[in-house]
Amino acid sequence: MSILARLFGGRSKNPYFNEFQDNEDDALLNPERVRLGSSVNDAQTGTRAEMVTGDDFSPRPARNRHSKLSHLERMTTSPFQKYKQHRRFPVKFVLNILTVTLLTTLYVVKNLQYSVYMDSNTDMIRRRFGDNDNYPQSETGETLLYSVDELYSHMTDLANTYYTFNETSLSKYHTKNYMEMIISGPNGSNTYNTTPSWPLGPLTNMSEPEKIELLQTNHLVSLSLQFRNKQHSNKAHVTVMTVEHKWDCTCSYDLSYDNGRAEFSILISNTILSTSSPILLIISSLIIVAAVPSLLLTARALLKSNEAYIYAQIHLSRPLPPGQQGLMWSDLDFADKLAFFNLWHFTTLLGDVLLILGCSFSFSRQLGNETDYHDSLSSSDICHGLGGFSVWVGILKFMEWDSELYMLILSVKASLARIGKFILTVSPVYMAYVMVGVSAFYDHPDLFGDIFKTSRTLFSVLNGDSVLLVFQELHENADTGYVIFAQIYVYSFCVLYIVIVCNVFIFIVESGYDAALQAVYGDEEELSVFIDHVRLGEILSEAAKRDPEADVLAPPLLEAMDMPPAPSPSTRPKRKRRQSGRSFRVNSDPRSRAKTVGSSHLRSNSLTLGDSTRDLDNTRGGTIGDGAGDVATVQDLQMELLEMHQQTTDMLQALSQRLDAMQAKSSKKGRKRSQPS
């Protein structure tokens, strides 16, 4: 069966199983209004639900598919079951899929249009003005200059390259005929507009001592460059429109370290001046159109959740009659109360808000009102990234209704607490190694220059990366004592964290996955710990039983269930006798489970095997379920009653045939015999 078929309830090839499934859905989802074998008045709609009997396998109520949902149905039924049973279209699911589709399309188009083009332009600017064979960049991205002559020569080459850029570039660019120079010192900043005849401003005509004095008394010299070019639509490079760009570059010579060198760096920003097509604006507008109703519907769902919370609080706080036991509001823990407010709703709310903000900022960017700095995050990028993450992860909330599809989240829930405690345990030891690395190996600034670099290095070693590099770096140009201490440091960290900590961490995650498997295919009480709507089913059912305004309360299951008529032999399917163990498919479907809170009060009100098997054992020598204390489902009981009914019918037919044979034999011999009662 496909995933979508399972989400929408799935249909079996066995028609009688489908009849059982429909009646089970009615009994579990409408316990206040559905009474098998009878007719009741619907208190909310005023309609009368008549039970249909006849040649069907089991009685089934005539439901009003557009009736108002109860709190139990709203909180414990999937959007797909609501569509199947009540024709309520899953609008939030469609909006979520539409939003992620539009957002993915937006970034596919943006990447095709801008990604390679902008990266190649910034690389060209850095190669022409900074990182080249004459002035290579360091590992941290700066070009290091060590003398006044070298700095002056670099500034001269930069000015000449800029003023001759239009003549030497392989593409068509437009540049200004001047550069803006800013010299910052302890007494403030001075701004100069340089020209081709005065390329370095005040440095142009200075003598060597004057240059030295100027550079030694100031801490920053910066030059501002500006370029304009046009990106034409090109099918070969899969660009979708023609865009005019403006590039602003700030070239800085940092002299503030007082370490005998200047650090040259380039900050590049891009501004979109015009576009030939509004395709990105259209897609952003469609995302806002899909996100706004999704935001409103999610907020409405949270308000409905609050109403269900208040409803359960009011009715579970009612005192019980003397001698009667039941679930009280005070019996619920914090996790049970938190289950009313689905955390996935908050994820969807956050994603919708961020996408609306990100698309609004994107409007400003596409219209040329916002500058995008290279190698830095803009507000639209952050909002789009986090919003896209939220709406994509939010799709998991629709898989919550099928425990097999929800296995990832169940595994995380099962192991999250132990993972947090384990990380808290090993963190002090990790920080101890960080402190040793900073204090002992600070003379290797790229690896152990500060706390953050040391932590980054150790985390890389922990994951098996750069292990040999760290060994070699600490061994190079070191004396014997330094080498021995460094070897002990790295070896002990690798043994402790790679061999022990990582394997314990994997074992914790694996045990969480095993616990999730046990919950899905094992005891229903364990599943109720992980999935919120399983706990809510019993909480809201108990609250509905105590609601004095309820028209009909759910009767005991055996009293409400009539014996179904026997199907004709020509249409009756052949199926094997049900074993005592549960089938894989029935256990994996959350709809076939009796939802429990784990409270003894709720279990006392449920139909248990200890209450039901005594009557069935008197009829035949079989039992239902796995043992005393298990909760029987409607489907299991209907299957068992079908078998009992079929066995009784077969016995009566065999007895009738035997009596006919005996009567024929007695008439043939001419003797009269009494007929057995």
C-alpha angles and dihedrals in degrees: 000000000000124000093248091049090052091048091052092049099268125236124240125222087236108086093201092054088053090053089050091049093051092050091046090054090051094050096046099040099040106035092146097053108026121079115173115235095013143072123245137182116249104232094201101047103024091230126129118238108209121197113238115219133170130086093353118112093241137005114268128190122238099242129203099231094197096050122126113274121240121230089257093053094044096050101038104036125084120236089248094054089048089055092046096048104027104021091240105155114230094240096164092052092051092046091050092051091045092050096051090045093052093044092051090048090050093055094042089056093043093050092048091049104039115010103080094029096053093043092051092049094051090046090052092050092050092048093049097045108022127005108049138125093276095048110024120190123246123239090268093056102257129116109231120216119189107186142037092247092051092049093046091048091050092051091048093051090048093052093046091048092052097047092048095039097108091053097045102037121103090220132047114269133165119219134180121254092237142043127219114233122195121189112192124194142151091286096051137271132307123202125208133179108221124204135193089266092046100033100163100033113219092000092063098081100023123121121238096262091048091052091050092049092048094050095044095050097046129061104204138034117181135180123199118213129185132198135179128197140156126238107211123208108260126181091202090062094035096241115158103202146011114263131187113215135196119203121200116191127188113197111197132191106199113204097163099101094073089213098124096264141082123225115217119202137165125220111198126194131180131210125189109225100181142346132205095219133039093212095123091048090051093051091047090051091051090051090054090047090054096040097052097059090041089054092049094046092048091050089050090051090054090052090051089049089054090051090052089049092053091044092054092043093053098046098038088052091060113109115251123234115264113281095015122114127206146137116296128198090244089059092065117094127213093270091055092051092044089054089074090068108058109217090212088070090061090049090053092047092052092047094049093048093049093047092051090051093043093051090048090053089046089058088057091048095049092046092054097250096115132056121220115212117211116244091013134096120249125205092252092051092052094046093045093047097048092038092051090048091052097048093045092049088044089069087075090072089071090055091056089087092065110054094202092057089045094057096115094057092042090054092049091048092050094051103028097093094048092045090054092049092047093050089049089053097051097039096083091052090049092051089049089059089047091055092049091050093050094047098042105033104033089124087076097067096175092060106021104015095124142348094280095048091046092050090048091051094048092046089053090050090048090057092048097258126127093003094135091042092057092048092050095044093053092045097052118103093348134132124242098266092048092050094048092049091047092050092051090047096052096038094051092047092050094049094046100044106025098039102032114017097043093048093048089050091052090048091053092052091046092051089051090054090050090051090051091051090050090050094050098044099024137048119000091220090062091051091053089061092062106034118059100206090055090060092042092056094067095037094054093040090056091047091051091053090058095045105112091202093059111115099212127009122215107271124216109290099237094047092050097047116090122201107264119231116259115259118237115268091241094059101030109112121229113239136165122254111271113253125221091253119078122251121248095239097049092049093048094054112082090204091066093056128093101234113229135182094210092249122133089222092062093044090053090059095046126087106262130187091246089062098041109035096063093070093041093048090055089057097045137349098263136102135209122235131356102298146316112317098033117122114241119219128220091248094053092051093047090051091050093047089050090055092047091048092048092048091050091049091050091049092051091049092050091047091049092051091049092050091049090052092049092049091050091050094048093049090050092054091044094238126128119225131183117253115239116245 
